[in-house]
Amino acid sequence: MRVLVVDDEVRLASAIQRGLQAEGFTVDLAHTGTDGLWAATEHKYDAVVLDIMLPGLNGYRVCAELRTRGIDTPILMLTAKDGEFDEAEALDTGADDFLSKPFSYVVLVARLRALVRRARGRATSDLVAGNITLQLGARRCLLAGEQVSLTAREFAVLEYLAEHAGDVVAKRDILDNVWDEDFDGPDNVIEVHVHALRRKLGADAIETVRGAGYRLVDR
Amino acid sequence: MIQRRPSLRVQVAGIATAIVAVTLASTGVFVTHWMRTSLLHDADMELSGQVAYVAQLTQVGELSSILAASGPDTGQVQVVTARRVVVAVSPGLATTTRLDVFDPPPVGRVSARTVPGGVVGSDSGADYRVVARTVSTPIGPLTVYAASSLHAVNHAVRMLALGLWVGLPFLTLLAGLGIWLVVGRSLSPVEQMRREVAAIYRPEQRISAGVRAIELDRLATTMNDLLDRVDQAAATRRRFLADASHELRSPLASARTQLEVGLAYPAATDWPETAREVMVDIERLQALAGELLDLARVESSERALAPEPVELHELIGDELARYADPRIAADLAPAHLLADRRLMVRLVRNLVDNAVRHSVSVITVTLTSTASGIRLRVWNDGPAIQPSDRERVFAAFTRLDEARTRDDGGAGLGLSIARRVCEVHGGTLTVDECTVGAAFVATFPISPSGTGVPPAAA
């Protein structure tokens, strides 16, 4: 899952980034409204965390502009201002959810997951592909009911494959969704992780489609 | 205890009715008096005619002891000698009746009196009018007395008085009722306006204007202006609260999230680094708490200013020494004023803090003292302040270079506080026009007593 955090509170933004990364999210940061708008337009995110008081372009305008451009990425707005009008205005300009600062980090993560789940049209936070079950809330992977321990990065790669179970997924797409925009390492990092996943889940769990990418077998 | 005054309607109607009553009553008294005088005058004229006629008879020696009923109606006439011997009477007058009830007037003169009827032998109870005239005749001076009843006069006057007694209260009552109605009518827009004001409960509501008499309309307009001002003050307060809440919540949110994330993944957390970062947020909160407190102090010191003689150049010199910043250059002329020392220190620190924050390499602090006042100018070579921002910088929580990260700034109250300090000392704080960099100028007036504090504040 790839998330964009737009907040001019640098330390707050990096703390959210650290936490979400530890949860297995891929997190990009922007500190101004203009940068945030650019990033959200340029990349495909699963969710955007958007502060309202931003230099350059405020959160409402970023949100409205994204919706005008036809980008329907789920948006969670943050504000330190008081009052229900802020909340109402945020939701009216196209945001999907709203949190007042200071917020509980646990609630932020839960709401982000709920947003992504809703956007994908699912009712639970479990992803099932064949005999593999991914419990996204608990970050657990079950193989035929048995728990398999995965690293955060392995889990993220498997989650992305599971979301598109049965379909071929290009390496580039995995890279974009699992690694943040600052990553400029070699593409074969994916091969390393896929290799590890095959070792833990069985050699035939992930098929290689030559010249196209990988496919998680959905049986 | 509040003394309640009667309603305006009662007051106005009461006073007006009283005036009408007094006017009508005095008119009544005057009319009665005038009528009586005029009727008496008529009676006197008639009696005088008789007296003159009889006097003429005495002159020509045709006076008989019983006056003939010829000529004008002689009525009751008696001719009396100087020794009070009756020499002639009109017919029908009882012989025992004496009309000479007062001393005869001198020769050639006429006098008149009103006497009770009993005196001239009448039992009708009515007063009598007696006119006398003395003439000299060959047999010595004779006085002619003529009398007539005032019954008709009295009756007429009584009837008039009776009419007035009944009519005037009625007229007064009618006038009072009319005034009561008119006053009620003209005051009813006031009551309607009161109801409109009483029904106001939303901030944007106003009283309808342009529908009443000009005086009331002006009152409505004034009230609406007052409501506008109250509204604006409330809006400013609300904005300040919202801004202050934003400034409080942001560092709180930052500190909380960092700690929460650290606690959620203790192994992956660089604790000293987290502590340092959270410290920055704590410092921001501390700065904000300090500035809010300062602002509250300045606002309250408006009422309780503690002015004392201050050597401003020394105070500034001491403050600049604290900075020990080689970029700061000072040119301080001696300047004395009466001021609150603590607030002056706050002013200097806030201005210099602001300059230090924005300066690239130079800050100058200039203090000049002239006959007209004291002028403190703090300049730095940082970014210029746009003309459109020259007032905005003094608003609470304004930061001009908003792209900058918030961490190295104050809470955004420094310049607001500085301006309030100047204002409570009767001075001003403005952005100075300059081609390079940005400058703030504080001025303090010097009153004849050498004080920088306006008399009202001191």
Interface residues (C-beta under 8 A of the other chain):
Chain A: D8 E9 V10 R11 L12 A15 I16 R18 G19 A22 H31 T32 M53 P55 G56 L78 A80 K81 D82 G83 S100 K101 P102 F103 S104 Y105 V106 L108
Chain B: L241 A242 S245 H246 E247 L248 R249 S250 L252 A253 S254 R256 T257 Q258 E260 V261 A264 Y265 A268 T269 E277 V280 D281 E402 A403 R404 T405 R406 D407
